[in-house]
Amino acid sequence: MFPPRLAPILFGFFLSCMMSCIISGVATLRTVGFVSTMPGFWLNAWLSSWVVAFPAVLVVGPFARRIVARLTRQP
């Protein structure tokens, strides 16, 4: 188990993994189609996009939370 202080980093890690995997998969499929080499292309695209997505989520996440807090009513 991880200490609670690491929760934002773990959230960013898993969110960036999942989102970059989905988006790179859609982009790769649209580019090369259903071919036998598609999984290899997808993996390469996913790894390179995740390297950008993970730090981006950690940097942009707090700004997004502040925007959402300003746009929503607090109980």
mmCIF file of the N, C-alpha and C atoms, coordinates in Angstrom:
data_MODEL
# 
_entry.id   MODEL 
# 
loop_
_atom_site.group_PDB 
_atom_site.id 
_atom_site.type_symbol 
_atom_site.label_atom_id 
_atom_site.label_alt_id 
_atom_site.label_comp_id 
_atom_site.label_asym_id 
_atom_site.label_entity_id 
_atom_site.label_seq_id 
_atom_site.pdbx_PDB_ins_code 
_atom_site.Cartn_x 
_atom_site.Cartn_y 
_atom_site.Cartn_z 
_atom_site.occupancy 
_atom_site.B_iso_or_equiv 
_atom_site.pdbx_formal_charge 
_atom_site.auth_seq_id 
_atom_site.auth_comp_id 
_atom_site.auth_asym_id 
_atom_site.auth_atom_id 
_atom_site.pdbx_PDB_model_num 
ATOM 1   N N  . MET A 1 1  ? 0.833   -1.191 0.000   1.00 0.00 ? 1  MET A N  1 
ATOM 2   C CA . MET A 1 1  ? 0.000   0.000  0.000   1.00 0.00 ? 1  MET A CA 1 
ATOM 3   C C  . MET A 1 1  ? 0.869   1.243  0.000   1.00 0.00 ? 1  MET A C  1 
ATOM 4   N N  . PHE A 1 2  ? 0.326   2.282  -0.607  1.00 0.00 ? 2  PHE A N  1 
ATOM 5   C CA . PHE A 1 2  ? 1.033   3.558  -0.684  1.00 0.00 ? 2  PHE A CA 1 
ATOM 6   C C  . PHE A 1 2  ? 0.437   4.537  0.317   1.00 0.00 ? 2  PHE A C  1 
ATOM 7   N N  . PRO A 1 3  ? 1.236   5.470  0.790   1.00 0.00 ? 3  PRO A N  1 
ATOM 8   C CA . PRO A 1 3  ? 0.693   6.482  1.703   1.00 0.00 ? 3  PRO A CA 1 
ATOM 9   C C  . PRO A 1 3  ? -0.261  7.421  0.941   1.00 0.00 ? 3  PRO A C  1 
ATOM 10  N N  . PRO A 1 4  ? -1.255  7.974  1.638   1.00 0.00 ? 4  PRO A N  1 
ATOM 11  C CA . PRO A 1 4  ? -2.245  8.842  0.990   1.00 0.00 ? 4  PRO A CA 1 
ATOM 12  C C  . PRO A 1 4  ? -1.648  10.047 0.266   1.00 0.00 ? 4  PRO A C  1 
ATOM 13  N N  . ARG A 1 5  ? -0.500  10.516 0.699   1.00 0.00 ? 5  ARG A N  1 
ATOM 14  C CA . ARG A 1 5  ? 0.107   11.694 0.056   1.00 0.00 ? 5  ARG A CA 1 
ATOM 15  C C  . ARG A 1 5  ? 0.499   11.415 -1.394  1.00 0.00 ? 5  ARG A C  1 
ATOM 16  N N  . LEU A 1 6  ? 0.622   10.140 -1.765  1.00 0.00 ? 6  LEU A N  1 
ATOM 17  C CA . LEU A 1 6  ? 0.967   9.781  -3.133  1.00 0.00 ? 6  LEU A CA 1 
ATOM 18  C C  . LEU A 1 6  ? -0.261  9.608  -4.032  1.00 0.00 ? 6  LEU A C  1 
ATOM 19  N N  . ALA A 1 7  ? -1.445  9.780  -3.479  1.00 0.00 ? 7  ALA A N  1 
ATOM 20  C CA . ALA A 1 7  ? -2.675  9.570  -4.246  1.00 0.00 ? 7  ALA A CA 1 
ATOM 21  C C  . ALA A 1 7  ? -2.733  10.404 -5.531  1.00 0.00 ? 7  ALA A C  1 
ATOM 22  N N  . PRO A 1 8  ? -2.396  11.696 -5.515  1.00 0.00 ? 8  PRO A N  1 
ATOM 23  C CA . PRO A 1 8  ? -2.458  12.460 -6.776  1.00 0.00 ? 8  PRO A CA 1 
ATOM 24  C C  . PRO A 1 8  ? -1.496  11.935 -7.842  1.00 0.00 ? 8  PRO A C  1 
ATOM 25  N N  . ILE A 1 9  ? -0.336  11.471 -7.433  1.00 0.00 ? 9  ILE A N  1 
ATOM 26  C CA . ILE A 1 9  ? 0.622   10.938 -8.400  1.00 0.00 ? 9  ILE A CA 1 
ATOM 27  C C  . ILE A 1 9  ? 0.138   9.609  -8.964  1.00 0.00 ? 9  ILE A C  1 
ATOM 28  N N  . LEU A 1 10 ? -0.390  8.746  -8.089  1.00 0.00 ? 10 LEU A N  1 
ATOM 29  C CA . LEU A 1 10 ? -0.925  7.465  -8.559  1.00 0.00 ? 10 LEU A CA 1 
ATOM 30  C C  . LEU A 1 10 ? -2.129  7.676  -9.476  1.00 0.00 ? 10 LEU A C  1 
ATOM 31  N N  . PHE A 1 11 ? -2.984  8.631  -9.124  1.00 0.00 ? 11 PHE A N  1 
ATOM 32  C CA . PHE A 1 11 ? -4.125  8.951  -9.976  1.00 0.00 ? 11 PHE A CA 1 
ATOM 33  C C  . PHE A 1 11 ? -3.633  9.399  -11.349 1.00 0.00 ? 11 PHE A C  1 
ATOM 34  N N  . GLY A 1 12 ? -2.655  10.290 -11.378 1.00 0.00 ? 12 GLY A N  1 
ATOM 35  C CA . GLY A 1 12 ? -2.095  10.764 -12.640 1.00 0.00 ? 12 GLY A CA 1 
ATOM 36  C C  . GLY A 1 12 ? -1.461  9.645  -13.443 1.00 0.00 ? 12 GLY A C  1 
ATOM 37  N N  . PHE A 1 13 ? -0.783  8.733  -12.751 1.00 0.00 ? 13 PHE A N  1 
ATOM 38  C CA . PHE A 1 13 ? -0.158  7.600  -13.431 1.00 0.00 ? 13 PHE A CA 1 
ATOM 39  C C  . PHE A 1 13 ? -1.199  6.736  -14.140 1.00 0.00 ? 13 PHE A C  1 
ATOM 40  N N  . PHE A 1 14 ? -2.231  6.330  -13.396 1.00 0.00 ? 14 PHE A N  1 
ATOM 41  C CA . PHE A 1 14 ? -3.235  5.452  -13.989 1.00 0.00 ? 14 PHE A CA 1 
ATOM 42  C C  . PHE A 1 14 ? -4.093  6.170  -15.030 1.00 0.00 ? 14 PHE A C  1 
ATOM 43  N N  . LEU A 1 15 ? -4.460  7.409  -14.765 1.00 0.00 ? 15 LEU A N  1 
ATOM 44  C CA . LEU A 1 15 ? -5.249  8.162  -15.736 1.00 0.00 ? 15 LEU A CA 1 
ATOM 45  C C  . LEU A 1 15 ? -4.464  8.342  -17.034 1.00 0.00 ? 15 LEU A C  1 
ATOM 46  N N  . SER A 1 16 ? -3.200  8.727  -16.937 1.00 0.00 ? 16 SER A N  1 
ATOM 47  C CA . SER A 1 16 ? -2.405  8.933  -18.149 1.00 0.00 ? 16 SER A CA 1 
ATOM 48  C C  . SER A 1 16 ? -2.179  7.626  -18.900 1.00 0.00 ? 16 SER A C  1 
ATOM 49  N N  . CYS A 1 17 ? -1.998  6.523  -18.181 1.00 0.00 ? 17 CYS A N  1 
ATOM 50  C CA . CYS A 1 17 ? -1.852  5.220  -18.840 1.00 0.00 ? 17 CYS A CA 1 
ATOM 51  C C  . CYS A 1 17 ? -3.091  4.863  -19.647 1.00 0.00 ? 17 CYS A C  1 
ATOM 52  N N  . MET A 1 18 ? -4.239  4.966  -19.000 1.00 0.00 ? 18 MET A N  1 
ATOM 53  C CA . MET A 1 18 ? -5.482  4.570  -19.660 1.00 0.00 ? 18 MET A CA 1 
ATOM 54  C C  . MET A 1 18 ? -5.850  5.494  -20.824 1.00 0.00 ? 18 MET A C  1 
ATOM 55  N N  . MET A 1 19 ? -5.766  6.800  -20.579 1.00 0.00 ? 19 MET A N  1 
ATOM 56  C CA . MET A 1 19 ? -6.165  7.750  -21.621 1.00 0.00 ? 19 MET A CA 1 
ATOM 57  C C  . MET A 1 19 ? -5.221  7.700  -22.825 1.00 0.00 ? 19 MET A C  1 
ATOM 58  N N  . SER A 1 20 ? -3.913  7.645  -22.579 1.00 0.00 ? 20 SER A N  1 
ATOM 59  C CA . SER A 1 20 ? -2.981  7.598  -23.710 1.00 0.00 ? 20 SER A CA 1 
ATOM 60  C C  . SER A 1 20 ? -3.117  6.283  -24.475 1.00 0.00 ? 20 SER A C  1 
ATOM 61  N N  . CYS A 1 21 ? -3.441  5.201  -23.774 1.00 0.00 ? 21 CYS A N  1 
ATOM 62  C CA . CYS A 1 21 ? -3.654  3.917  -24.438 1.00 0.00 ? 21 CYS A CA 1 
ATOM 63  C C  . CYS A 1 21 ? -4.872  3.975  -25.361 1.00 0.00 ? 21 CYS A C  1 
ATOM 64  N N  . ILE A 1 22 ? -5.955  4.519  -24.863 1.00 0.00 ? 22 ILE A N  1 
ATOM 65  C CA . ILE A 1 22 ? -7.186  4.614  -25.665 1.00 0.00 ? 22 ILE A CA 1 
ATOM 66  C C  . ILE A 1 22 ? -6.993  5.535  -26.868 1.00 0.00 ? 22 ILE A C  1 
ATOM 67  N N  . ILE A 1 23 ? -6.475  6.728  -26.620 1.00 0.00 ? 23 ILE A N  1 
ATOM 68  C CA . ILE A 1 23 ? -6.325  7.709  -27.691 1.00 0.00 ? 23 ILE A CA 1 
ATOM 69  C C  . ILE A 1 23 ? -5.314  7.245  -28.735 1.00 0.00 ? 23 ILE A C  1 
ATOM 70  N N  . SER A 1 24 ? -4.188  6.705  -28.304 1.00 0.00 ? 24 SER A N  1 
ATOM 71  C CA . SER A 1 24 ? -3.203  6.225  -29.277 1.00 0.00 ? 24 SER A CA 1 
ATOM 72  C C  . SER A 1 24 ? -3.740  5.029  -30.055 1.00 0.00 ? 24 SER A C  1 
ATOM 73  N N  . GLY A 1 25 ? -4.559  4.199  -29.399 1.00 0.00 ? 25 GLY A N  1 
ATOM 74  C CA . GLY A 1 25 ? -5.170  3.072  -30.104 1.00 0.00 ? 25 GLY A CA 1 
ATOM 75  C C  . GLY A 1 25 ? -6.117  3.519  -31.195 1.00 0.00 ? 25 GLY A C  1 
ATOM 76  N N  . VAL A 1 26 ? -6.951  4.504  -30.889 1.00 0.00 ? 26 VAL A N  1 
ATOM 77  C CA . VAL A 1 26 ? -7.882  5.034  -31.894 1.00 0.00 ? 26 VAL A CA 1 
ATOM 78  C C  . VAL A 1 26 ? -7.108  5.683  -33.035 1.00 0.00 ? 26 VAL A C  1 
ATOM 79  N N  . ALA A 1 27 ? -6.113  6.494  -32.702 1.00 0.00 ? 27 ALA A N  1 
ATOM 80  C CA . ALA A 1 27 ? -5.326  7.173  -33.743 1.00 0.00 ? 27 ALA A CA 1 
ATOM 81  C C  . ALA A 1 27 ? -4.569  6.168  -34.605 1.00 0.00 ? 27 ALA A C  1 
ATOM 82  N N  . THR A 1 28 ? -3.988  5.153  -33.986 1.00 0.00 ? 28 THR A N  1 
ATOM 83  C CA . THR A 1 28 ? -3.257  4.139  -34.744 1.00 0.00 ? 28 THR A CA 1 
ATOM 84  C C  . THR A 1 28 ? -4.196  3.349  -35.638 1.00 0.00 ? 28 THR A C  1 
ATOM 85  N N  . LEU A 1 29 ? -5.342  2.977  -35.113 1.00 0.00 ? 29 LEU A N  1 
ATOM 86  C CA . LEU A 1 29 ? -6.312  2.229  -35.909 1.00 0.00 ? 29 LEU A CA 1 
ATOM 87  C C  . LEU A 1 29 ? -6.782  3.040  -37.111 1.00 0.00 ? 29 LEU A C  1 
ATOM 88  N N  . ARG A 1 30 ? -7.027  4.314  -36.912 1.00 0.00 ? 30 ARG A N  1 
ATOM 89  C CA . ARG A 1 30 ? -7.452  5.175  -38.023 1.00 0.00 ? 30 ARG A CA 1 
ATOM 90  C C  . ARG A 1 30 ? -6.342  5.353  -39.054 1.00 0.00 ? 30 ARG A C  1 
ATOM 91  N N  . THR A 1 31 ? -5.100  5.324  -38.599 1.00 0.00 ? 31 THR A N  1 
ATOM 92  C CA . THR A 1 31 ? -3.975  5.542  -39.510 1.00 0.00 ? 31 THR A CA 1 
ATOM 93  C C  . THR A 1 31 ? -3.619  4.295  -40.310 1.00 0.00 ? 31 THR A C  1 
ATOM 94  N N  . VAL A 1 32 ? -3.464  3.152  -39.624 1.00 0.00 ? 32 VAL A N  1 
ATOM 95  C CA . VAL A 1 32 ? -3.002  1.940  -40.316 1.00 0.00 ? 32 VAL A CA 1 
ATOM 96  C C  . VAL A 1 32 ? -4.099  0.922  -40.571 1.00 0.00 ? 32 VAL A C  1 
ATOM 97  N N  . GLY A 1 33 ? -5.239  1.047  -39.883 1.00 0.00 ? 33 GLY A N  1 
ATOM 98  C CA . GLY A 1 33 ? -6.329  0.092  -40.053 1.00 0.00 ? 33 GLY A CA 1 
ATOM 99  C C  . GLY A 1 33 ? -6.051  -1.217 -39.330 1.00 0.00 ? 33 GLY A C  1 
ATOM 100 N N  . PHE A 1 34 ? -6.936  -2.200 -39.579 1.00 0.00 ? 34 PHE A N  1 
ATOM 101 C CA . PHE A 1 34 ? -6.781  -3.519 -38.965 1.00 0.00 ? 34 PHE A CA 1 
ATOM 102 C C  . PHE A 1 34 ? -5.778  -4.328 -39.782 1.00 0.00 ? 34 PHE A C  1 
ATOM 103 N N  . VAL A 1 35 ? -4.510  -4.215 -39.418 1.00 0.00 ? 35 VAL A N  1 
ATOM 104 C CA . VAL A 1 35 ? -3.465  -4.989 -40.072 1.00 0.00 ? 35 VAL A CA 1 
ATOM 105 C C  . VAL A 1 35 ? -2.699  -5.769 -39.002 1.00 0.00 ? 35 VAL A C  1 
ATOM 106 N N  . SER A 1 36 ? -1.926  -6.739 -39.444 1.00 0.00 ? 36 SER A N  1 
ATOM 107 C CA . SER A 1 36 ? -1.226  -7.600 -38.480 1.00 0.00 ? 36 SER A CA 1 
ATOM 108 C C  . SER A 1 36 ? -0.179  -6.836 -37.667 1.00 0.00 ? 36 SER A C  1 
ATOM 109 N N  . THR A 1 37 ? 0.328   -5.740 -38.187 1.00 0.00 ? 37 THR A N  1 
ATOM 110 C CA . THR A 1 37 ? 1.347   -4.971 -37.477 1.00 0.00 ? 37 THR A CA 1 
ATOM 111 C C  . THR A 1 37 ? 0.756   -3.887 -36.580 1.00 0.00 ? 37 THR A C  1 
ATOM 112 N N  . MET A 1 38 ? -0.565  -3.778 -36.557 1.00 0.00 ? 38 MET A N  1 
ATOM 113 C CA . MET A 1 38 ? -1.224  -2.722 -35.777 1.00 0.00 ? 38 MET A CA 1 
ATOM 114 C C  . MET A 1 38 ? -0.857  -2.768 -34.299 1.00 0.00 ? 38 MET A C  1 
ATOM 115 N N  . PRO A 1 39 ? -0.853  -3.928 -33.623 1.00 0.00 ? 39 PRO A N  1 
ATOM 116 C CA . PRO A 1 39 ? -0.490  -3.933 -32.193 1.00 0.00 ? 39 PRO A CA 1 
ATOM 117 C C  . PRO A 1 39 ? 0.905   -3.365 -31.918 1.00 0.00 ? 39 PRO A C  1 
ATOM 118 N N  . GLY A 1 40 ? 1.859   -3.646 -32.772 1.00 0.00 ? 40 GLY A N  1 
ATOM 119 C CA . GLY A 1 40 ? 3.205   -3.110 -32.593 1.00 0.00 ? 40 GLY A CA 1 
ATOM 120 C C  . GLY A 1 40 ? 3.238   -1.600 -32.763 1.00 0.00 ? 40 GLY A C  1 
ATOM 121 N N  . PHE A 1 41 ? 2.544   -1.119 -33.792 1.00 0.00 ? 41 PHE A N  1 
ATOM 122 C CA . PHE A 1 41 ? 2.443   0.332  -33.995 1.00 0.00 ? 41 PHE A CA 1 
ATOM 123 C C  . PHE A 1 41 ? 1.765   0.997  -32.801 1.00 0.00 ? 41 PHE A C  1 
ATOM 124 N N  . TRP A 1 42 ? 0.697   0.341  -32.299 1.00 0.00 ? 42 TRP A N  1 
ATOM 125 C CA . TRP A 1 42 ? -0.058  0.886  -31.168 1.00 0.00 ? 42 TRP A CA 1 
ATOM 126 C C  . TRP A 1 42 ? 0.819   0.972  -29.920 1.00 0.00 ? 42 TRP A C  1 
ATOM 127 N N  . LEU A 1 43 ? 1.554   -0.082 -29.638 1.00 0.00 ? 43 LEU A N  1 
ATOM 128 C CA . LEU A 1 43 ? 2.426   -0.080 -28.466 1.00 0.00 ? 43 LEU A CA 1 
ATOM 129 C C  . LEU A 1 43 ? 3.465   1.036  -28.553 1.00 0.00 ? 43 LEU A C  1 
ATOM 130 N N  . ASN A 1 44 ? 4.053   1.198  -29.723 1.00 0.00 ? 44 ASN A N  1 
ATOM 131 C CA . ASN A 1 44 ? 5.050   2.252  -29.915 1.00 0.00 ? 44 ASN A CA 1 
ATOM 132 C C  . ASN A 1 44 ? 4.410   3.634  -29.731 1.00 0.00 ? 44 ASN A C  1 
ATOM 133 N N  . ALA A 1 45 ? 3.228   3.826  -30.312 1.00 0.00 ? 45 ALA A N  1 
ATOM 134 C CA . ALA A 1 45 ? 2.530   5.107  -30.180 1.00 0.00 ? 45 ALA A CA 1 
ATOM 135 C C  . ALA A 1 45 ? 2.118   5.343  -28.728 1.00 0.00 ? 45 ALA A C  1 
ATOM 136 N N  . TRP A 1 46 ? 1.656   4.295  -28.046 1.00 0.00 ? 46 TRP A N  1 
ATOM 137 C CA . TRP A 1 46 ? 1.222   4.446  -26.662 1.00 0.00 ? 46 TRP A CA 1 
ATOM 138 C C  . TRP A 1 46 ? 2.386   4.836  -25.753 1.00 0.00 ? 46 TRP A C  1 
ATOM 139 N N  . LEU A 1 47 ? 3.514   4.149  -25.889 1.00 0.00 ? 47 LEU A N  1 
ATOM 140 C CA . LEU A 1 47 ? 4.657   4.448  -25.017 1.00 0.00 ? 47 LEU A CA 1 
ATOM 141 C C  . LEU A 1 47 ? 5.152   5.882  -25.203 1.00 0.00 ? 47 LEU A C  1 
ATOM 142 N N  . SER A 1 48 ? 5.240   6.317  -26.452 1.00 0.00 ? 48 SER A N  1 
ATOM 143 C CA . SER A 1 48 ? 5.725   7.678  -26.676 1.00 0.00 ? 48 SER A CA 1 
ATOM 144 C C  . SER A 1 48 ? 4.709   8.718  -26.217 1.00 0.00 ? 48 SER A C  1 
ATOM 145 N N  . SER A 1 49 ? 3.415   8.424  -26.348 1.00 0.00 ? 49 SER A N  1 
ATOM 146 C CA . SER A 1 49 ? 2.412   9.387  -25.883 1.00 0.00 ? 49 SER A CA 1 
ATOM 147 C C  . SER A 1 49 ? 2.297   9.385  -24.359 1.00 0.00 ? 49 SER A C  1 
ATOM 148 N N  . TRP A 1 50 ? 2.510   8.232  -23.721 1.00 0.00 ? 50 TRP A N  1 
ATOM 149 C CA . TRP A 1 50 ? 2.424   8.185  -22.269 1.00 0.00 ? 50 TRP A CA 1 
ATOM 150 C C  . TRP A 1 50 ? 3.548   8.979  -21.615 1.00 0.00 ? 50 TRP A C  1 
ATOM 151 N N  . VAL A 1 51 ? 4.728   8.973  -22.244 1.00 0.00 ? 51 VAL A N  1 
ATOM 152 C CA . VAL A 1 51 ? 5.862   9.730  -21.709 1.00 0.00 ? 51 VAL A CA 1 
ATOM 153 C C  . VAL A 1 51 ? 5.513   11.217 -21.607 1.00 0.00 ? 51 VAL A C  1 
ATOM 154 N N  . VAL A 1 52 ? 4.675   11.701 -22.502 1.00 0.00 ? 52 VAL A N  1 
ATOM 155 C CA . VAL A 1 52 ? 4.222   13.092 -22.468 1.00 0.00 ? 52 VAL A CA 1 
ATOM 156 C C  . VAL A 1 52 ? 3.003   13.234 -21.558 1.00 0.00 ? 52 VAL A C  1 
ATOM 157 N N  . ALA A 1 53 ? 2.093   12.263 -21.612 1.00 0.00 ? 53 ALA A N  1 
ATOM 158 C CA . ALA A 1 53 ? 0.819   12.362 -20.885 1.00 0.00 ? 53 ALA A CA 1 
ATOM 159 C C  . ALA A 1 53 ? 0.998   12.351 -19.367 1.00 0.00 ? 53 ALA A C  1 
ATOM 160 N N  . PHE A 1 54 ? 1.884   11.535 -18.841 1.00 0.00 ? 54 PHE A N  1 
ATOM 161 C CA . PHE A 1 54 ? 2.018   11.430 -17.390 1.00 0.00 ? 54 PHE A CA 1 
ATOM 162 C C  . PHE A 1 54 ? 2.458   12.750 -16.753 1.00 0.00 ? 54 PHE A C  1 
ATOM 163 N N  . PRO A 1 55 ? 3.554   13.359 -17.195 1.00 0.00 ? 55 PRO A N  1 
ATOM 164 C CA . PRO A 1 55 ? 3.890   14.653 -16.585 1.00 0.00 ? 55 PRO A CA 1 
ATOM 165 C C  . PRO A 1 55 ? 2.849   15.730 -16.882 1.00 0.00 ? 55 PRO A C  1 
ATOM 166 N N  . ALA A 1 56 ? 2.224   15.659 -18.051 1.00 0.00 ? 56 ALA A N  1 
ATOM 167 C CA . ALA A 1 56 ? 1.197   16.660 -18.386 1.00 0.00 ? 56 ALA A CA 1 
ATOM 168 C C  . ALA A 1 56 ? 0.028   16.588 -17.418 1.00 0.00 ? 56 ALA A C  1 
ATOM 169 N N  . VAL A 1 57 ? -0.413  15.375 -17.083 1.00 0.00 ? 57 VAL A N  1 
ATOM 170 C CA . VAL A 1 57 ? -1.517  15.212 -16.126 1.00 0.00 ? 57 VAL A CA 1 
ATOM 171 C C  . VAL A 1 57 ? -1.123  15.763 -14.759 1.00 0.00 ? 57 VAL A C  1 
ATOM 172 N N  . LEU A 1 58 ? 0.107   15.524 -14.350 1.00 0.00 ? 58 LEU A N  1 
ATOM 173 C CA . LEU A 1 58 ? 0.545   16.012 -13.043 1.00 0.00 ? 58 LEU A CA 1 
ATOM 174 C C  . LEU A 1 58 ? 0.604   17.542 -13.000 1.00 0.00 ? 58 LEU A C  1 
ATOM 175 N N  . VAL A 1 59 ? 0.946   18.157 -14.109 1.00 0.00 ? 59 VAL A N  1 
ATOM 176 C CA . VAL A 1 59 ? 1.050   19.621 -14.158 1.00 0.00 ? 59 VAL A CA 1 
ATOM 177 C C  . VAL A 1 59 ? -0.314  20.266 -14.367 1.00 0.00 ? 59 VAL A C  1 
ATOM 178 N N  . VAL A 1 60 ? -1.103  19.725 -15.285 1.00 0.00 ? 60 VAL A N  1 
ATOM 179 C CA . VAL A 1 60 ? -2.385  20.335 -15.664 1.00 0.00 ? 60 VAL A CA 1 
ATOM 180 C C  . VAL A 1 60 ? -3.502  19.979 -14.686 1.00 0.00 ? 60 VAL A C  1 
ATOM 181 N N  . GLY A 1 61 ? -3.396  18.847 -14.012 1.00 0.00 ? 61 GLY A N  1 
ATOM 182 C CA . GLY A 1 61 ? -4.445  18.394 -13.098 1.00 0.00 ? 61 GLY A CA 1 
ATOM 183 C C  . GLY A 1 61 ? -4.867  19.419 -12.062 1.00 0.00 ? 61 GLY A C  1 
ATOM 184 N N  . PRO A 1 62 ? -3.932  20.032 -11.330 1.00 0.00 ? 62 PRO A N  1 
ATOM 185 C CA . PRO A 1 62 ? -4.328  21.029 -10.335 1.00 0.00 ? 62 PRO A CA 1 
ATOM 186 C C  . PRO A 1 62 ? -5.066  22.233 -10.937 1.00 0.00 ? 62 PRO A C  1 
ATOM 187 N N  . PHE A 1 63 ? -4.663  22.656 -12.120 1.00 0.00 ? 63 PHE A N  1 
ATOM 188 C CA . PHE A 1 63 ? -5.358  23.761 -12.784 1.00 0.00 ? 63 PHE A CA 1 
ATOM 189 C C  . PHE A 1 63 ? -6.786  23.357 -13.145 1.00 0.00 ? 63 PHE A C  1 
ATOM 190 N N  . ALA A 1 64 ? -6.944  22.148 -13.645 1.00 0.00 ? 64 ALA A N  1 
ATOM 191 C CA . ALA A 1 64 ? -8.275  21.653 -13.999 1.00 0.00 ? 64 ALA A CA 1 
ATOM 192 C C  . ALA A 1 64 ? -9.166  21.558 -12.763 1.00 0.00 ? 64 ALA A C  1 
ATOM 193 N N  . ARG A 1 65 ? -8.608  21.102 -11.651 1.00 0.00 ? 65 ARG A N  1 
ATOM 194 C CA . ARG A 1 65 ? -9.384  21.023 -10.403 1.00 0.00 ? 65 ARG A CA 1 
ATOM 195 C C  . ARG A 1 65 ? -9.855  22.410 -9.963  1.00 0.00 ? 65 ARG A C  1 
ATOM 196 N N  . ARG A 1 66 ? -8.982  23.419 -10.086 1.00 0.00 ? 66 ARG A N  1 
ATOM 197 C CA . ARG A 1 66 ? -9.371  24.788 -9.714  1.00 0.00 ? 66 ARG A CA 1 
ATOM 198 C C  . ARG A 1 66 ? -10.461 25.328 -10.614 1.00 0.00 ? 66 ARG A C  1 
ATOM 199 N N  . ILE A 1 67 ? -10.378 25.055 -11.899 1.00 0.00 ? 67 ILE A N  1 
ATOM 200 C CA . ILE A 1 67 ? -11.415 25.504 -12.832 1.00 0.00 ? 67 ILE A CA 1 
ATOM 201 C C  . ILE A 1 67 ? -12.740 24.857 -12.497 1.00 0.00 ? 67 ILE A C  1 
ATOM 202 N N  . VAL A 1 68 ? -12.723 23.553 -12.234 1.00 0.00 ? 68 VAL A N  1 
ATOM 203 C CA . VAL A 1 68 ? -13.953 22.839 -11.871 1.00 0.00 ? 68 VAL A CA 1 
ATOM 204 C C  . VAL A 1 68 ? -14.520 23.380 -10.564 1.00 0.00 ? 68 VAL A C  1 
ATOM 205 N N  . ALA A 1 69 ? -13.660 23.663 -9.603  1.00 0.00 ? 69 ALA A N  1 
ATOM 206 C CA . ALA A 1 69 ? -14.125 24.202 -8.311  1.00 0.00 ? 69 ALA A CA 1 
ATOM 207 C C  . ALA A 1 69 ? -14.807 25.553 -8.505  1.00 0.00 ? 69 ALA A C  1 
ATOM 208 N N  . ARG A 1 70 ? -14.315 26.364 -9.409  1.00 0.00 ? 70 ARG A N  1 
ATOM 209 C CA . ARG A 1 70 ? -14.911 27.681 -9.658  1.00 0.00 ? 70 ARG A CA 1 
ATOM 210 C C  . ARG A 1 70 ? -16.227 27.573 -10.425 1.00 0.00 ? 70 ARG A C  1 
ATOM 211 N N  . LEU A 1 71 ? -16.372 26.533 -11.225 1.00 0.00 ? 71 LEU A N  1 
ATOM 212 C CA . LEU A 1 71 ? -17.568 26.373 -12.048 1.00 0.00 ? 71 LEU A CA 1 
ATOM 213 C C  . LEU A 1 71 ? -18.692 25.609 -11.356 1.00 0.00 ? 71 LEU A C  1 
ATOM 214 N N  . THR A 1 72 ? -18.411 25.041 -10.219 1.00 0.00 ? 72 THR A N  1 
ATOM 215 C CA . THR A 1 72 ? -19.428 24.256 -9.524  1.00 0.00 ? 72 THR A CA 1 
ATOM 216 C C  . THR A 1 72 ? -19.733 24.868 -8.160  1.00 0.00 ? 72 THR A C  1 
ATOM 217 N N  . ARG A 1 73 ? -20.957 24.627 -7.716  1.00 0.00 ? 73 ARG A N  1 
ATOM 218 C CA . ARG A 1 73 ? -21.371 25.100 -6.382  1.00 0.00 ? 73 ARG A CA 1 
ATOM 219 C C  . ARG A 1 73 ? -20.854 24.152 -5.331  1.00 0.00 ? 73 ARG A C  1 
ATOM 220 N N  . GLN A 1 74 ? -20.331 24.722 -4.272  1.00 0.00 ? 74 GLN A N  1 
ATOM 221 C CA . GLN A 1 74 ? -19.875 23.916 -3.143  1.00 0.00 ? 74 GLN A CA 1 
ATOM 222 C C  . GLN A 1 74 ? -21.017 23.799 -2.135  1.00 0.00 ? 74 GLN A C  1 
ATOM 223 N N  . PRO A 1 75 ? -21.217 22.604 -1.551  1.00 0.00 ? 75 PRO A N  1 
ATOM 224 C CA . PRO A 1 75 ? -22.319 22.421 -0.601  1.00 0.00 ? 75 PRO A CA 1 
ATOM 225 C C  . PRO A 1 75 ? -22.129 23.226 0.685   1.00 0.00 ? 75 PRO A C  1 
# 
